[in-house]
Amino acid sequence: MKLIAIDLDGTLLSDEGNINQVSSEAIRKRQEAGDIIAICSGRSLHDTKELTKRAGLDLPLITGNGAVTYADHKVMEHLSMQPRLVKELMEKADKEGLYYEIYTNEGIYLERDITAILEKEIDDYPNISEEDREKMRAMIATQKDQFGLKTVEDYHSINYESLDVYKVFILSFNLELLAKLNEELRNRGDVSITGAGRQKIEIAHESASKGNALRSLARYFQVPMEHTVAIGDNFNDIPMFEAAGESVAMGNAESEVKEKAHITTKNYNENGVAYALDHLIK
């Protein structure tokens, strides 16, 4: 029996933002053979639950880059951030004029009209091609299409004491500003910093990572780590690559991610996960 953890964006999800039939059938086939298939994503629990439900799949879920783990229809681990820390991060993002989202036990809080920040960044981006402009707009559309979004007038009007915030997500096309903030945050020991792309910073509890969550899930199901497999494409997948007994990079993965993997499968839009499940993972 293997425990196989699969990322979503750039890995399992199709261009339409769903888990297609080919991938779903490959997952069910491995389940029927006795393997445990889990999702391991930076997305929220609410969003991930809806995506798997629509695909007709019943799977353990690692969400928020390891901050929230869900198995056997219950939350088994929830690493929340201190409200004072959330407030500090919000103020820092506000000061820099950045787009951000707050991940909570009630869903993702999104301030009304905050995407205008990203539209302005695209307009101000130097020497941008139309193709790159469309890619940036697609990123904005992805954020708007998440399940479990809660639109609020003002982030600071919310009482975060009772919401168990587990991630602050920042998206920016101003890579210089983002790199500066990333470097500043990495110098402190009370948060974990990762990202599912060069335009993103994901801030969570200091112990949250896909690798740590994969280890916890393996203990829960009593699967030795040498029998675990991780499939992903981006920087936030590296911790689970380092933890897993076997790692599979997508064909479209970042080059640094491929270097960390044991093998590489096809691109996400060529059903690379299904190909790995059917042909690469013994």
ABEGO torsion letter per residue (X at the ends): XBBBBBBABGBABBAAGBBBAAAAAAAAAAAAAGBBBBBBBABBAAAAAAAAAAAGBBBBBBBGGGABBBBGGBBABBBBBBAAAAAAAAAAAAAAGBBBBBBBAAEBBBBBGAAAAAAAAAAABBGBBAAAAAAAAAAAAAAAABBGBBBBABAAABBAAAAGBABBBBBBABAAAAAAAAAAAAABAABBBBBAEAABBBBBBAABBAAAAAAAAAAAAGBBAAABBBBBABAAAAAAAAABABBBBBAABBAAAAAABABBBBBAAAGAAAAAAAAABX
